[in-house]
């Protein structure tokens, strides 16, 4: 079953949300603080985040901004603030949905299910991104219509960069997401795989260089130019 992370500091609301989701068969973890939630998210294994905007240590908006630097997991905001500007801000910084307190537990469950379905469908349907097409179900990437002959880690690295074209991912972030089961991997592993990926892209188009190196920061992929 999907694994939900609830980030909420009000005990009554946390108990209500936890009961509603667990009653529907979801696995649920609860964190009180935004910092703890981000550390848990970096460990992986979370399918959706239910995130309160008003947390003791930080804003839920700030948590979402940082989360979007390393994860595309759906985020559903819970908040007592129903102003339109807050709803718009939450969606603009990467939130997927917004539920204002007080809310119906049944509506919360329905929204969680809807977001999980949309997220799953996005991963199943091939993703077109400029000259790239990613088929995550088949674990295959096409470039200019040609299927690239990629190793397991080359595919995972390129697919991760293509989740958010233009976003810079550090070597540490890429190691955490792509090589999380390889304890002996280091930052040079990322550099080596970027080099081999560049070579395979140039086999399709000798002038292509969509993988960008950002000195001291990490890597990104550009889809609008070669």
C-alpha positions, 0 to 999 in steps of 0.5 A: 500500500502507498506510504504517506508521511503526515507533517502536522503538529496539532495532535487532534488533527494528526489523530484524525488524519492518521485514523482516516488514512489507516482505516483506508489501508494506507501506511502512515508515518507522522512527524511534528517538525519540518526538518524531521520530515525533510530528513525522512523524505531524503531516506526515500520510500514515501509516496505522498506528503500531507503537509501542514503550513504552520509548523513549529520550526518552519513554514510548510511552504519552505518545506515544500520548496526544499523538498522539490529540490530532490523529490517529485512526490505529491504534496497535499497542504493542510492549513487553517489559512484559506486565503486565495494568495496562500492557495496560489503560493502553495501550488506555485511552489510545487504543491499538488493540492490544498485542503483548508481546516476544518475538513472532512476526513472523507474528502481528505482520503479522496484527494489523497487517492486522486493525487496518487492515481495521477502521480502513478499515471504520470510515471507510467505514461511516456514523458516527452521532454524536448528531444527526449522521451522517457518510458519509466515503465519500460525503463527506456529513454529515446533521444531524437526518436532513437532508443539509447542503450543505457545501463541500469544506472545510466538510465536512472541518472538520466531519468532522474534529471529529466523529472525536472528539466533545468533543475540542478541536482547535486552529486549527493542528491543523485547518489542518494536517488540513483545509487541508494543501494550501492554503498561503495559509490562516491561522487566520482561515480556520478561524474563517470556516468555523466561522461558515458551518457554524453558519449551515448547522446553524441552517438545520436547527434555529434553536436548534442550536449544537453547535460550541463555541468554547474561547477560546485553545484551539480548537473542539470539537463536542458531540453530546449537546445542541443 
